[in-house]
Amino acid sequence: MNCLAAQPQLGQPSLQGQRARPRRQRSAQPPAAFFQTLFRRAEQELQLPGGLVEKPLYRPSEMVQMGPFKVSPMGFGTWSWGNKLLWDYDESRDPELQEVFNLVTAAGISIFDSADSYGTGKLNGRAEQLLGRFVDEYPGSDAVRSNVRIATKLAAYPWRLTPQQWVGACRASLKRMGKERIALAQLHWSTANYAPLQERLMWEGLAAIYEEGLVEAVGLSNYGPKQLAKIKQFLDRRGIPLAAVQVQYSLLSRGPDQAAVKAACDDLGVALIAYSPLALGMLTGKYSMDDPSSLPGGPRGLLFRQVLPGLQPLLQVMGEIAARRKKTLSQVAINWCICQGTVPIPGAKDLAQARDNLGALGWRLSDGEVRTLNEAADRVPRAMQQNVFQTR
């Protein structure tokens, strides 16, 4: 894939039409007026609270087709919102998370990924609640707000069997978000490896969600190429668009399994969403075995102690590229995912992380830099452990 450098095209929305919020669009593509509004140059820029400016950090041509709609070349993941175990979430951070949402949305991020299982303990579903609230309270233009695409994943709990149970699960997510309809409902994982009979029932449930009009399209998570081909045939027979598949994908998750899923998605015309593009933070360069106090606690810390000892050569190569480009390691890692033809969905717990992630937009690694990174990643002795639910 040609990853020659590209410069962002700056623009800003019109101030017109901000008082009356338009009705939800059901068309296959966003209205042409959106692109004219979002990318048009104007003499004045729309100033948001906190000094924000609605200005996409990428060209319109960089938007990615995802089923019946187009999305930004990078999305946003909400795994950390509500998760105390892995990400040390605290409710006191919610005001800053609203600012994070405002910042990335104003910068043109249009696809936000969540799940009904995000949030630990009594905070289960918290990510969906916050995402819905943040969309409603976004202080910018209606044109930008209305183009936000929400994707959520529904857990394959063993008690979710009938189509109506899956429809009920989706309605519960919509209620938490305060929405009547969202862009994408996804099966969070496949049960083919341990409960094959439930797997086909899940397909029926996903189809029912679409046929009830609750989503614009459907998607999958942690599906391999064989299962992907099977469910794609099933959905095609029902006339249901399969928009996206998401898998763990990064410089530390780029083995044969990822390559096979990417090839299958390309053949089927399905977008590939890359979750954990920063490998849970290991590719940020913020953590070192030389400084044990820098390591996170809990399950992440255990994984870091397994992978970090052999990671320094890759981080050094990333650092050299980052220095030449005047970028950070995180930005190099995310941009690598974009150059692979995926839509990475890094998360952010604060404004500093969000600003860092946005720096991955508006430029491209060269083909030579991508090859150098691939070669360095191949030499890492221990890569990320694959999701246990990932199918063939």
Stockholm file with secondary structure:
# STOCKHOLM 1.0

chainA/1-392         MNCLAAQPQLGQPSLQGQRARPRRQRSAQPPAAFFQTLFRRAEQELQLPGGLVEKPLYRPSEMVQMGPFKVSPMGFGTWSWGNKLLWDYDESRDPELQEVFNLVTAAGISIFDSADSYGTGKLNGRAEQLLGRFVDEYPGSDAVRSNVRIATKLAAYPWRLTPQQWVGACRASLKRMGKERIALAQLHWSTANYAPLQERLMWEGLAAIYEEGLVEAVGLSNYGPKQLAKIKQFLDRRGIPLAAVQVQYSLLSRGPDQAAVKAACDDLGVALIAYSPLALGMLTGKYSMDDPSSLPGGPRGLLFRQVLPGLQPLLQVMGEIAARRKKTLSQVAINWCICQGTVPIPGAKDLAQARDNLGALGWRLSDGEVRTLNEAADRVPRAMQQNVFQTR
#=GR chainA/1-392 SS CCCCCCCCCCCCCCSTTCSSCCCCCCSSSCCHHHHHHHHCCCSSCCBCGGGCBCCCSSCGGGCEEETTEEECSSCEECTTTTCHHHHCCCGGGHHHHHHHHHHHHHTTCCEEEEETTCSCGGGTTHHHHHHHHHHHTCCSCHHHHTTCEEEEEECCCTTCCSHHHHHHHHHHHHHHHTCSCEEEEEESSCCTTTCHHHHHHHHHHHHHHHHTTSEEEEEEESCCHHHHHHHHHHHHHHTCCEEEEEEECBTTBCSHHHHHHHHHHHHHTCEEEEECTTGGGGGGTCCCTTCGGGSCCHHHHHHHHHHGGGTHHHHHHHHHHHHHHTCCHHHHHHHHHHHTTCEECCCCSSHHHHHHHHTTSSCCCCHHHHHHHHHHHHTCSSCCCCCTTCCC
#=GC SS_cons         CCCCCCCCCCCCCCSTTCSSCCCCCCSSSCCHHHHHHHHCCCSSCCBCGGGCBCCCSSCGGGCEEETTEEECSSCEECTTTTCHHHHCCCGGGHHHHHHHHHHHHHTTCCEEEEETTCSCGGGTTHHHHHHHHHHHTCCSCHHHHTTCEEEEEECCCTTCCSHHHHHHHHHHHHHHHTCSCEEEEEESSCCTTTCHHHHHHHHHHHHHHHHTTSEEEEEEESCCHHHHHHHHHHHHHHTCCEEEEEEECBTTBCSHHHHHHHHHHHHHTCEEEEECTTGGGGGGTCCCTTCGGGSCCHHHHHHHHHHGGGTHHHHHHHHHHHHHHTCCHHHHHHHHHHHTTCEECCCCSSHHHHHHHHTTSSCCCCHHHHHHHHHHHHTCSSCCCCCTTCCC
//
